[in-house]
């Protein structure tokens, strides 16, 4: 059942994301779900989903990048292929 599989995958991904955020907090790491751009060696500019920006400065900065799949423009690709975004 396709819908059941998609739901199970979405639930699993949400559980993993929650676990990662929780573990980071217990280690004293502040988590920001934003686009980040380095301003200098210890400062990042964060942009949230609404376009609001703020700068954060820290001794150590961890950037976890995410990617998005995209179609390449091949004939019939949307009929013959799926991306992870189609599942999530």
NUPA-175334 format. One record per atom (N, C-alpha, C): residue number from 1; residue in three letters; atom name; x, y, z. Coordinates in steps of 0.001 Angstrom, whole numbers, plus 500000, padded with zeros to 6 digits. Layout:
<atoms>
(NUM ALA CA (X Y Z))
...
</atoms>
This chain:
<atoms>
(1 UNK N (500839 498820 500000))
(1 UNK CA (500000 500000 500000))
(1 UNK C (500889 501249 500000))
(2 UNK N (500836 501997 498919))
(2 UNK CA (501703 503166 498714))
(2 UNK C (501489 504224 499790))
(3 UNK N (500257 504585 500069))
(3 UNK CA (499961 505630 501051))
(3 UNK C (500460 505246 502444))
(4 UNK N (500318 503997 502799))
(4 UNK CA (500788 503524 504102))
(4 UNK C (502308 503623 504187))
(5 UNK N (502999 503262 503090))
(5 UNK CA (504460 503342 503074))
(5 UNK C (504915 504795 503189))
(6 UNK N (504302 505692 502431))
(6 UNK CA (504667 507107 502479))
(6 UNK C (504447 507650 503892))
(7 UNK N (503332 507326 504509))
(7 UNK CA (503058 507769 505878))
(7 UNK C (504087 507247 506865))
(8 UNK N (504464 505991 506727))
(8 UNK CA (505458 505404 507626))
(8 UNK C (506819 506088 507458))
(9 UNK N (507188 506404 506226))
(9 UNK CA (508465 507082 505978))
(9 UNK C (508433 508480 506573))
(10 UNK N (507352 509205 506371))
(10 UNK CA (507234 510555 506930))
(10 UNK C (507299 510525 508459))
(11 UNK N (506632 509577 509075))
(11 UNK CA (506670 509449 510536))
(11 UNK C (508089 509151 511018))
(12 UNK N (508790 508293 510309))
(12 UNK CA (510160 507925 510689))
(12 UNK C (511088 509139 510590))
(13 UNK N (510982 509901 509509))
(13 UNK CA (511817 511087 509329))
(13 UNK C (511531 512112 510426))
(14 UNK N (510258 512329 510759))
(14 UNK CA (509908 513267 511834))
(14 UNK C (510489 512806 513166))
(15 UNK N (510445 511495 513427))
(15 UNK CA (511003 510955 514665))
(15 UNK C (512513 511175 514714))
(16 UNK N (513202 510934 513594))
(16 UNK CA (514650 511149 513556))
(16 UNK C (514986 512614 513792))
(17 UNK N (514286 513519 513133))
(17 UNK CA (514552 514948 513304))
(17 UNK C (514336 515376 514751))
(18 UNK N (513270 514885 515379))
(18 UNK CA (513014 515214 516778))
(18 UNK C (514146 514682 517659))
(19 UNK N (514568 513462 517404))
(19 UNK CA (515647 512862 518196))
(19 UNK C (516942 513658 518046))
(20 UNK N (517267 514075 516818))
(20 UNK CA (518482 514859 516597))
(20 UNK C (518425 516181 517353))
(21 UNK N (517301 516900 517256))
(21 UNK CA (517173 518179 517954))
(21 UNK C (517280 517996 519465))
(22 UNK N (516644 516958 519989))
(22 UNK CA (516689 516689 521423))
(22 UNK C (518115 516394 521874))
(23 UNK N (518815 515572 521139))
(23 UNK CA (520201 515220 521487))
(23 UNK C (521100 516451 521428))
(24 UNK N (520911 517286 520425))
(24 UNK CA (521710 518513 520339))
(24 UNK C (521473 519396 521564))
(25 UNK N (520217 519551 521962))
(25 UNK CA (519906 520387 523133))
(25 UNK C (520553 519845 524399))
(26 UNK N (520540 518522 524572))
(26 UNK CA (521139 517951 525785))
(26 UNK C (522648 518167 525811))
(27 UNK N (523243 518392 524661))
(27 UNK CA (524686 518654 524584))
(27 UNK C (525005 520143 524617))
(28 UNK N (523974 520986 524813))
(28 UNK CA (524199 522423 524895))
(28 UNK C (524316 523115 523548))
(29 UNK N (523865 522460 522488))
(29 UNK CA (523929 523036 521148))
(29 UNK C (522617 523762 520857))
(30 UNK N (522715 524978 520358))
(30 UNK CA (521534 525727 519946))
(30 UNK C (521268 525412 518485))
(31 UNK N (520030 525016 518190))
(31 UNK CA (519643 524576 516853))
(31 UNK C (518813 525661 516177))
(32 UNK N (519177 525997 514931))
(32 UNK CA (518412 526946 514127))
(32 UNK C (518045 526267 512814))
(33 UNK N (516773 526257 512483))
(33 UNK CA (516324 525706 511206))
(33 UNK C (516206 526874 510235))
(34 UNK N (517339 527267 509655))
(34 UNK CA (517414 528458 508806))
(34 UNK C (518450 528240 507713))
(35 UNK N (518383 529098 506713))
(35 UNK CA (519467 529171 505748))
(35 UNK C (520587 529958 506407))
(36 UNK N (521826 529514 506227))
(36 UNK CA (522950 530179 506886))
(36 UNK C (523998 530616 505875))
(37 UNK N (524577 531783 506153))
(37 UNK CA (525660 532300 505328))
(37 UNK C (526733 532820 506272))
(38 UNK N (527976 532373 506072))
(38 UNK CA (529051 532866 506920))
(38 UNK C (529351 534322 506601))
(39 UNK N (529443 535124 507668))
(39 UNK CA (529821 536524 507547))
(39 UNK C (531309 536656 507817))
(40 UNK N (531798 535909 508796))
(40 UNK CA (533221 535807 509089))
(40 UNK C (533449 534451 509759))
(41 UNK N (534629 534217 510277))
(41 UNK CA (534988 532900 510821))
(41 UNK C (534120 532470 512003))
(42 UNK N (533494 533408 512690))
(42 UNK CA (532714 533073 513880))
(42 UNK C (531285 533622 513867))
(43 UNK N (530848 534100 512712))
(43 UNK CA (529518 534698 512613))
(43 UNK C (528777 534158 511397))
(44 UNK N (527514 533796 511615))
(44 UNK CA (526650 533394 510504))
(44 UNK C (525438 534303 510466))
(45 UNK N (524950 534529 509261))
(45 UNK CA (523690 535237 509086))
(45 UNK C (522635 534201 508773))
(46 UNK N (521576 534166 509581))
(46 UNK CA (520515 533177 509449))
(46 UNK C (519287 533829 508828))
(47 UNK N (518668 533121 507881))
(47 UNK CA (517431 533594 507264))
(47 UNK C (516373 532526 507471))
(48 UNK N (515272 532903 508127))
(48 UNK CA (514212 531929 508376))
(48 UNK C (513253 531862 507182))
(49 UNK N (512247 531025 507299))
(49 UNK CA (511303 530803 506192))
(49 UNK C (510519 532050 505806))
(50 UNK N (510377 532978 506741))
(50 UNK CA (509636 534211 506461))
(50 UNK C (510540 535310 505893))
(51 UNK N (511837 535017 505763))
(51 UNK CA (512772 535999 505229))
(51 UNK C (513418 536875 506280))
(52 UNK N (513121 536624 507555))
(52 UNK CA (513747 537383 508638))
(52 UNK C (515192 536942 508802))
(53 UNK N (516084 537897 509005))
(53 UNK CA (517496 537555 509178))
(53 UNK C (517975 537988 510559))
(54 UNK N (518963 537249 511042))
(54 UNK CA (519646 537599 512284))
(54 UNK C (521053 537035 512210))
(55 UNK N (521944 537609 512964))
(55 UNK CA (523329 537145 513002))
(55 UNK C (523606 536497 514355))
(56 UNK N (524363 535415 514299))
(56 UNK CA (524782 534711 515505))
(56 UNK C (526295 534542 515454))
(57 UNK N (526921 534776 516588))
(57 UNK CA (528362 534634 516709))
(57 UNK C (528660 533554 517736))
(58 UNK N (529624 532688 517421))
(58 UNK CA (529994 531607 518331))
(58 UNK C (531438 531200 518069))
(59 UNK N (532032 530572 519076))
(59 UNK CA (533388 530048 518924))
(59 UNK C (533406 528908 517912))
(60 UNK N (532377 528053 517976))
(60 UNK CA (532268 526910 517061))
(60 UNK C (530882 526921 516427))
(61 UNK N (530842 526704 515129))
(61 UNK CA (529583 526682 514386))
(61 UNK C (529522 525386 513593))
(62 UNK N (528410 524675 513731))
(62 UNK CA (528182 523458 512962))
(62 UNK C (527091 523761 511944))
(63 UNK N (527367 523470 510693))
(63 UNK CA (526378 523680 509643))
(63 UNK C (526019 522314 509073))
(64 UNK N (524758 521951 509203))
(64 UNK CA (524257 520695 508627))
(64 UNK C (523467 521061 507376))
(65 UNK N (524001 520710 506245))
(65 UNK CA (523351 521087 504990))
(65 UNK C (522315 520063 504587))
(66 UNK N (521300 520531 503945))
(66 UNK CA (520278 519660 503387))
(66 UNK C (520225 519894 501892))
(67 UNK N (519756 518936 501175))
(67 UNK CA (519663 519076 499734))
(67 UNK C (518253 518798 499261))
(68 UNK N (517953 519233 498096))
(68 UNK CA (516657 518988 497480))
(68 UNK C (516883 518339 496126))
(69 UNK N (516128 517295 495850))
(69 UNK CA (516251 516665 494529))
(69 UNK C (515614 517544 493464))
(70 UNK N (516055 517360 492246))
(70 UNK CA (515433 518085 491136))
(70 UNK C (515455 517210 489893))
(71 UNK N (514490 517425 489055))
(71 UNK CA (514449 516724 487778))
(71 UNK C (515448 517371 486827))
(72 UNK N (515942 516604 485874))
(72 UNK CA (516998 517069 484979))
(72 UNK C (516491 517568 483634))
(73 UNK N (515194 517443 483391))
(73 UNK CA (514661 517888 482117))
(73 UNK C (514672 516814 481036))
(74 UNK N (514724 515549 481458))
(74 UNK CA (514738 514439 480514))
(74 UNK C (513316 514091 480084))
(75 UNK N (513162 513533 478886))
(75 UNK CA (511828 513161 478424))
(75 UNK C (511158 512151 479364))
(76 UNK N (509909 512393 479694))
(76 UNK CA (509079 511495 480504))
(76 UNK C (509593 511255 481924))
(77 UNK N (510513 512058 482405))
(77 UNK CA (511099 511772 483724))
(77 UNK C (510080 511837 484854))
(78 UNK N (509130 512733 484779))
(78 UNK CA (508144 512843 485862))
(78 UNK C (507157 511689 485848))
(79 UNK N (506996 511053 484735))
(79 UNK CA (506136 509875 484652))
(79 UNK C (506876 508600 485035))
(80 UNK N (508194 508595 484856))
(80 UNK CA (508976 507376 485069))
(80 UNK C (509805 507371 486349))
(81 UNK N (509933 508520 486999))
(81 UNK CA (510809 508621 488174))
(81 UNK C (510066 509283 489330))
(82 UNK N (510571 509038 490540))
(82 UNK CA (510098 509761 491710))
(82 UNK C (511310 510291 492451))
(83 UNK N (511110 511341 493205))
(83 UNK CA (512183 511888 494049))
(83 UNK C (511792 511656 495501))
(84 UNK N (512732 511912 496392))
(84 UNK CA (512415 511790 497814))
(84 UNK C (511344 512791 498229))
(85 UNK N (511281 513940 497558))
(85 UNK CA (510219 514915 497870))
(85 UNK C (508840 514367 497543))
(86 UNK N (508764 513472 496573))
(86 UNK CA (507473 512847 496264))
(86 UNK C (506993 511982 497420))
(87 UNK N (507925 511465 498224))
(87 UNK CA (507568 510650 499381))
(87 UNK C (507325 511494 500624))
(88 UNK N (508094 512553 500790))
(88 UNK CA (508044 513324 502019))
(88 UNK C (507195 514546 501835))
</atoms>
